[in-house]
Amino acid sequence: MRRSKVLEKLRKKEKASCFKVNLKDAQVTELVAKCGFDCVWVDQEHIGQDWSVISSHVWASKSQDVDLMVRVARGSYSDYIRALELDATGILVPHIMSLQDAKDVVRMTRFHPIGRRPIDGGNADGGYTMEDFNTYLQEANEQRFIVLQIEDPEPLEELEEIAQLEGYDMLFFGPGDFSQGIGTPGDFSNPLIAETRKRIAEVANKYGKFAATVGTVDNLQELHDMGYHFVSVGADVVGLKTYCQSIIQLFNMNDENKQNRSYLEKN
């Protein structure tokens, strides 16, 4: 089983980089991976990608020895483990609402002795039955990461208990939905967001979990100083939008200048 580049770096107390890919074409993942990121994040919570598309993203990332994290849709155990069976390196489970919710996720996504993830072994992560059975179970528990996303106020009452739970790797703070959960959607200046972001990093570090979140190049150092080890910085749609807007702005400015010159020449 391919080892996780993200876990390797985090376990060495290094920082891991991540980039979100919204577009379905796996060539985007390959391009991002070639640029040197440690991890590419693809999404099933908000994006209608079928399993064949996810599989293509897995192949594209593996071709460059880069991790792939799939944010899964909330549902049954099958919704969580299929990405792992396809050999995604990790899954991000959104909207963890309680300690019991976190326990259920661990139970469904980790093999014995940690959990009771259903066993197949005949798919990509098990080498299509070519990997030794017990080695497969052990490496899946050691080289595949489980990330629990805290993005609601409800689980904060049990945050310390969630952080102490064995069997997962990262606590991921999601400020977007959290802003909605506290009644101020999109107002990232709300002091409760900054307070919670800091608290999640502190609690994760206190109990041996890796702190994860989203950020930008502008606040990356601040997040690292706060104790975050894994930060997703940037997304394909943001980059493409910014690039296209800059081009059309220059195009329109050039067209306007031509019209002004034409007017002056005529007058």
HUBELFEN-V702033 format. One record per pair of residues at least 12 apart in sequence whose ideal C-beta (glycine too) atoms are under 7 Angstrom apart, sorted by the first residue. I is the first residue (numbers start at 1). GAP is how many residues later the second one is. D is the distance in whole Angstrom. If there is no record, write none. Layout:
BEGIN
I,GAP,D
I,GAP,D
END
This chain:
BEGIN
1,124,7
1,130,6
1,135,7
1,138,4
1,139,7
1,142,6
2,60,6
3,140,5
4,63,6
4,85,5
4,139,5
4,140,7
4,141,6
5,33,5
5,60,7
5,61,7
5,62,5
6,32,5
6,33,5
6,61,5
6,83,7
6,84,7
6,139,6
6,224,7
7,136,7
7,138,6
7,162,7
9,29,6
10,200,5
10,219,5
10,220,7
15,209,6
15,214,6
16,22,5
16,23,6
16,213,7
16,214,5
17,20,5
17,21,5
17,22,7
17,216,7
18,19,6
18,20,7
18,21,4
18,23,5
18,51,7
18,212,6
18,213,7
18,214,4
19,13,5
19,18,5
19,21,6
19,22,7
19,213,7
19,214,7
19,215,5
20,21,4
20,212,6
20,215,4
21,19,6
21,20,7
21,21,5
21,215,5
22,21,7
22,25,6
22,213,6
22,214,6
22,215,5
23,213,5
23,214,7
24,25,6
24,29,5
26,30,4
26,31,5
26,33,7
26,34,4
28,208,5
29,28,5
29,31,4
29,32,6
30,30,4
30,33,6
30,34,7
33,27,7
33,28,5
33,31,4
33,33,4
34,30,6
37,29,6
38,28,7
38,29,6
39,27,7
39,28,4
39,30,6
40,21,5
40,26,6
40,28,5
41,28,5
41,30,7
41,191,6
42,12,7
42,15,5
42,26,7
42,28,6
43,28,5
44,26,6
44,27,6
44,28,6
44,29,5
45,26,5
45,28,5
45,49,5
51,31,6
51,35,7
54,16,6
54,29,6
54,32,6
55,31,5
58,28,5
58,29,5
58,30,6
67,22,4
67,23,7
68,20,5
68,21,5
69,19,7
69,20,7
69,21,5
69,22,7
69,23,6
69,78,7
70,13,4
70,18,5
70,21,5
71,21,4
71,23,6
72,19,5
72,21,6
74,20,6
74,21,6
77,31,4
77,41,7
80,13,7
80,25,7
80,28,6
80,29,5
81,27,7
81,28,6
81,36,6
81,37,7
84,41,6
84,60,6
85,35,6
85,38,4
85,39,7
85,40,6
86,37,7
86,38,6
87,37,4
87,38,4
89,55,6
89,56,7
90,54,6
90,55,4
90,56,7
90,57,6
91,18,7
91,55,6
91,56,7
92,55,4
92,57,6
92,80,6
93,12,5
93,54,7
93,55,6
93,56,6
94,55,5
94,57,7
95,54,7
95,56,6
95,57,6
96,52,5
96,53,6
96,54,6
96,59,6
96,66,7
97,55,6
97,57,5
97,58,6
98,56,7
98,57,6
98,60,6
99,59,4
99,62,5
99,63,5
102,46,6
102,60,5
102,63,5
103,62,6
105,41,7
105,43,7
106,40,7
106,59,7
106,61,4
106,62,6
109,37,5
110,31,6
110,57,5
111,26,4
111,29,6
111,30,6
112,25,7
114,27,6
114,52,7
114,53,4
115,52,6
121,12,6
121,15,6
125,15,6
145,24,4
145,25,7
146,22,4
146,23,6
147,22,6
147,23,4
147,25,5
147,65,6
148,14,7
148,20,6
148,23,6
148,24,7
149,23,5
149,25,5
150,21,6
150,22,7
150,23,6
150,50,6
151,23,3
151,26,4
151,27,5
152,25,7
152,26,7
152,29,5
153,28,5
153,29,6
156,40,7
159,44,6
160,43,6
163,40,5
163,41,6
163,43,7
163,44,4
163,46,6
164,43,5
169,40,7
169,41,6
170,39,6
170,40,5
170,42,4
170,60,6
171,29,6
171,33,4
171,38,5
171,40,6
171,41,7
172,40,4
172,41,6
173,23,7
173,24,5
173,27,5
173,40,4
175,13,6
175,18,5
175,22,7
178,15,6
178,18,6
179,14,6
197,16,7
198,28,6
201,25,5
201,26,4
201,27,5
202,25,6
205,22,5
210,19,4
210,20,6
211,16,5
211,17,5
211,18,6
212,16,7
212,17,7
212,18,4
213,15,5
213,18,6
214,18,5
215,16,5
215,18,6
216,17,6
217,16,6
220,13,6
END
